[in-house]
Amino acid sequence: MSDYNETETASGAEDTYLVPALERGLRILELFCHHDPVLTPNVIAQRLNLPRTTAIRLVQTLQSLGYLERANRDRDFRLGPRVMKLGFEYLNSLALTDIGTPVIERLRDDTGFASHLVVRDGRDVVFVAKAWTHDNTLSTIKVNVGTRIPAHASVHGHVLLGDLDEADVEALFPEPMLPTYTPHTPRNAKEVYERAQKYAAEGCAVSESSFEPGISVISAPVRDSSGLIAAAVTLTVARPFIEKTLVDQGLVGRVKAAAKDLSERLCYYGEEGQGKE
């Protein structure tokens, strides 16, 4: 008998996959507000109509994960730093995309090529903003916001890994042999690190069909107020290689200028072409 009955209603199907403990935990976090910054397990149990022992277990679990912490007396709890961290990271991501979108749109308008803003999430590169082009040659290469690609295999990832030392890269990619996508894909952490350092020294990366055949990419790092790489501005050229005429037109320089512009908008004014000297 199938685990999923296709004749179920949409709401019934959704209810089937709800996790009660997770739902209760999230509802507990929602109880804390400006008017009620501190709550006891007894109050939580009453407001959510839960057994007191269940409320205590849920509160202790949230405390162990850092989402709640004790306040005042031992029986009182308030939101922990993990909740604030989530909130600040969300706001920071909004600021990056809000500030970065006009920059990549202008880069698209200046060059005629699709431009993206990407960040690194662990071993992946995530596309967080895009400025698409109406060029028909790109019609089959739809990269949407939220798309993920492996950091070790893409020029975007190599640029975003530019701050990491060799030990950090080895910890991130411990496999003796990494998945390869083209003959240009680094095969291990050492090769990933060497590629990242090369692009870090150059302040930009140009990749021709290194991850996807027929697609060339120019990518430059964006630094935030701390001086660390926060994102990368990229330009996608739907060609197996970038012609000399495009290079002579300053295509690479325009990508670097866009990354510099966004870095300055994020209050980075460092050296090496990433800010005001």
C-alpha positions as CSV (number, residue, x, y, z in Angstrom):
1,M,0.0,0.0,0.0
2,S,1.4,3.4,-1.0
3,D,2.4,5.8,1.8
4,Y,0.9,8.6,-0.2
5,N,-2.8,8.6,-1.3
6,E,-3.2,10.7,-4.4
7,T,-6.9,11.2,-3.6
8,E,-6.2,13.0,-0.4
9,T,-7.1,16.7,-0.3
10,A,-4.2,19.2,-0.4
11,S,-4.7,20.1,3.2
12,G,-4.9,16.5,4.3
13,A,-1.7,15.7,2.4
14,E,0.1,18.6,4.0
15,D,-1.1,17.6,7.5
16,T,0.3,14.1,6.9
17,Y,3.8,15.4,6.8
18,L,3.6,17.8,9.7
19,V,6.1,17.2,12.6
20,P,4.2,18.0,15.8
21,A,7.3,18.5,17.9
22,L,8.9,20.9,15.4
23,E,5.6,22.8,15.1
24,R,5.3,23.1,18.9
25,G,8.9,24.3,19.2
26,L,8.4,27.0,16.6
27,R,5.2,28.1,18.3
28,I,7.0,28.4,21.6
29,L,9.5,30.8,20.0
30,E,6.7,32.8,18.5
31,L,5.3,33.4,22.1
32,F,8.2,35.6,23.0
33,C,7.6,39.2,22.0
34,H,8.2,42.8,23.1
35,H,5.4,42.5,25.7
36,D,6.4,39.0,26.9
37,P,10.2,38.8,26.7
38,V,10.4,36.3,29.5
39,L,8.2,33.2,30.0
40,T,8.0,30.2,32.2
41,P,7.3,26.6,31.0
42,N,4.0,26.8,32.9
43,V,2.9,29.8,31.0
44,I,4.0,28.3,27.7
45,A,2.1,25.1,28.5
46,Q,-1.1,27.1,29.3
47,R,-0.9,29.3,26.2
48,L,-0.3,26.3,23.8
49,N,-2.5,23.9,25.7
50,L,0.3,21.5,26.3
51,P,1.0,19.1,29.2
52,R,3.5,20.8,31.5
53,T,6.0,18.0,31.1
54,T,5.9,18.3,27.3
55,A,6.4,22.1,27.5
56,I,9.4,21.5,29.8
57,R,11.0,19.0,27.5
58,L,10.5,21.3,24.5
59,V,12.0,24.3,26.4
60,Q,15.0,22.3,27.5
61,T,15.6,21.2,23.9
62,L,15.4,24.7,22.6
63,Q,17.8,25.8,25.4
64,S,20.3,23.1,24.5
65,L,20.3,24.4,20.9
66,G,20.8,28.0,21.9
67,Y,17.3,29.2,20.9
68,L,16.3,29.9,24.5
69,E,18.3,30.8,27.6
70,R,17.5,31.2,31.3
71,A,16.6,34.6,32.5
72,N,16.2,36.1,36.0
73,R,15.3,33.0,38.0
74,D,15.9,29.5,36.9
75,R,12.3,28.9,35.9
76,D,12.2,31.8,33.5
77,F,13.4,31.7,29.9
78,R,14.0,34.3,27.1
79,L,15.1,34.1,23.5
80,G,18.7,33.0,23.1
81,P,21.5,34.3,20.8
82,R,20.8,31.7,18.1
83,V,17.5,33.3,17.3
84,M,19.1,36.7,17.0
85,K,21.8,35.3,14.8
86,L,19.2,33.9,12.4
87,G,17.5,37.2,12.3
88,F,20.7,39.2,11.7
89,E,21.8,36.9,9.0
90,Y,18.4,37.2,7.3
91,L,18.6,41.0,7.5
92,N,22.2,40.9,6.2
93,S,21.2,38.8,3.2
94,L,18.4,41.3,2.5
95,A,20.8,44.1,2.6
96,L,23.2,42.3,0.3
97,T,20.6,41.6,-2.4
98,D,18.9,44.9,-2.1
99,I,22.1,46.8,-2.4
100,G,23.6,44.4,-5.0
101,T,20.7,44.1,-7.4
102,P,21.1,47.6,-8.9
103,V,24.8,47.0,-9.3
104,I,24.4,43.7,-11.3
105,E,21.5,45.3,-13.3
106,R,23.8,48.1,-14.4
107,L,26.5,45.6,-15.3
108,R,24.0,43.7,-17.4
109,D,23.0,46.9,-19.1
110,D,26.6,48.0,-19.8
111,T,27.7,44.6,-21.2
112,G,24.5,42.9,-22.6
113,F,25.3,39.8,-20.7
114,A,23.5,38.1,-17.7
115,S,24.9,39.1,-14.4
116,H,24.5,37.4,-11.0
117,L,25.3,37.9,-7.3
118,V,26.4,34.7,-5.6
119,V,27.4,33.7,-2.0
120,R,28.9,30.6,-0.5
121,D,26.9,28.3,1.8
122,G,29.4,25.6,3.0
123,R,30.4,23.5,0.0
124,D,27.9,25.2,-2.3
125,V,27.6,28.4,-4.3
126,V,24.1,29.9,-4.1
127,F,22.7,32.5,-6.6
128,V,21.0,35.2,-4.5
129,A,20.2,37.8,-7.2
130,K,20.2,37.9,-11.0
131,A,20.0,40.4,-13.8
132,W,18.8,38.4,-16.8
133,T,19.4,39.2,-20.4
134,H,17.1,38.8,-23.4
135,D,19.9,37.2,-25.4
136,N,18.4,34.1,-27.1
137,T,21.7,32.2,-26.7
138,L,21.0,32.1,-23.0
139,S,17.5,30.8,-23.3
140,T,18.4,27.3,-22.2
141,I,20.6,28.3,-19.3
142,K,18.1,29.5,-16.8
143,V,19.9,30.1,-13.5
144,N,17.3,31.1,-10.9
145,V,17.7,32.7,-7.5
146,G,18.3,29.9,-5.1
147,T,20.1,27.7,-7.6
148,R,23.1,25.8,-6.0
149,I,26.2,24.6,-7.7
150,P,29.3,22.9,-6.1
151,A,31.9,25.4,-4.9
152,H,34.9,23.2,-5.7
153,A,33.9,22.9,-9.4
154,S,33.0,26.4,-10.2
155,V,34.9,29.6,-10.7
156,H,32.3,31.3,-8.5
157,G,33.2,29.0,-5.7
158,H,37.0,29.5,-6.2
159,V,36.5,33.2,-5.9
160,L,34.4,32.9,-2.8
161,L,37.0,30.6,-1.2
162,G,39.7,33.2,-1.6
163,D,39.9,34.0,2.2
164,L,40.3,30.4,3.4
165,D,43.7,28.9,4.2
166,E,44.7,25.5,3.0
167,A,43.6,23.8,6.2
168,D,40.2,25.3,6.0
169,V,39.8,24.1,2.4
170,E,40.9,20.6,3.3
171,A,38.4,20.5,6.1
172,L,35.6,21.6,3.7
173,F,36.6,19.1,1.0
174,P,38.1,16.1,2.8
175,E,37.5,13.6,0.0
176,P,40.6,12.1,-1.7
177,M,38.8,12.6,-5.0
178,L,36.1,15.2,-5.7
179,P,33.4,14.9,-8.3
180,T,34.5,16.2,-11.6
181,Y,32.4,17.9,-14.3
182,T,34.9,18.8,-16.9
183,P,38.6,18.2,-17.4
184,H,39.1,21.6,-15.7
185,T,37.5,20.6,-12.4
186,P,39.9,20.5,-9.4
187,R,40.2,16.9,-8.2
188,N,41.1,17.5,-4.5
189,A,41.3,20.1,-1.8
190,K,44.9,21.1,-2.7
191,E,43.9,21.9,-6.3
192,V,40.8,23.8,-5.1
193,Y,43.0,25.9,-2.7
194,E,45.6,26.6,-5.4
195,R,42.9,27.7,-7.8
196,A,41.3,30.0,-5.1
197,Q,44.6,31.5,-4.3
198,K,45.4,32.2,-7.9
199,Y,42.2,34.1,-8.4
200,A,42.6,35.9,-5.1
201,A,45.9,37.2,-6.2
202,E,44.5,38.4,-9.5
203,G,41.4,39.9,-8.0
204,C,39.2,38.3,-10.6
205,A,38.6,35.0,-12.4
206,V,37.9,34.2,-16.0
207,S,36.6,30.7,-16.7
208,E,35.9,29.3,-20.2
209,S,33.7,26.2,-20.2
210,S,35.2,25.0,-16.9
211,F,32.0,23.9,-15.3
212,E,29.5,23.8,-18.1
213,P,30.6,23.4,-21.8
214,G,29.9,26.4,-23.9
215,I,29.6,28.8,-21.0
216,S,32.2,31.3,-19.9
217,V,32.2,33.2,-16.7
218,I,33.9,36.3,-15.2
219,S,33.7,36.6,-11.5
220,A,35.1,39.1,-8.9
221,P,35.0,39.1,-5.1
222,V,32.9,41.5,-3.1
223,R,34.1,42.3,0.4
224,D,32.1,43.6,3.4
225,S,33.1,46.1,6.1
226,S,35.1,43.4,7.9
227,G,37.3,43.0,4.8
228,L,36.1,39.4,4.2
229,I,34.7,38.1,1.0
230,A,30.9,38.2,1.3
231,A,29.8,37.5,-2.2
232,A,30.9,37.6,-5.9
233,V,29.7,39.5,-8.9
234,T,29.6,37.3,-12.0
235,L,29.0,37.8,-15.7
236,T,27.8,34.8,-17.8
237,V,28.9,34.7,-21.5
238,A,27.1,32.1,-23.5
239,R,30.2,31.2,-25.5
240,P,32.9,28.5,-25.1
241,F,35.5,31.2,-24.9
242,I,35.7,35.0,-24.5
243,E,36.8,36.6,-27.7
244,K,39.7,39.1,-27.6
245,T,37.4,41.8,-28.8
246,L,35.4,41.5,-25.6
247,V,38.5,41.6,-23.5
248,D,39.7,44.7,-25.4
249,Q,36.3,46.3,-24.6
250,G,37.1,46.0,-20.9
251,L,34.7,43.2,-20.0
252,V,36.9,42.0,-17.2
253,G,37.4,45.5,-15.9
254,R,33.7,46.2,-15.8
255,V,33.1,43.1,-13.6
256,K,35.9,44.1,-11.3
257,A,34.5,47.7,-11.2
258,A,31.0,46.3,-10.3
259,A,32.5,44.2,-7.5
260,K,34.4,47.3,-6.2
261,D,31.3,49.4,-6.3
262,L,29.3,46.8,-4.3
263,S,32.2,46.4,-1.8
264,E,32.1,50.2,-1.2
265,R,28.4,50.1,-0.8
266,L,29.0,47.5,1.9
267,C,31.5,49.9,3.5
268,Y,34.7,48.2,2.4
269,Y,37.5,50.6,1.4
270,G,40.5,48.3,1.3
271,E,43.4,47.9,-1.0
272,E,44.0,45.6,-4.0
273,G,41.4,47.3,-6.1
274,Q,38.5,46.7,-3.8
275,G,37.9,50.1,-2.4
276,K,39.2,53.6,-2.1
277,E,42.9,53.9,-1.6
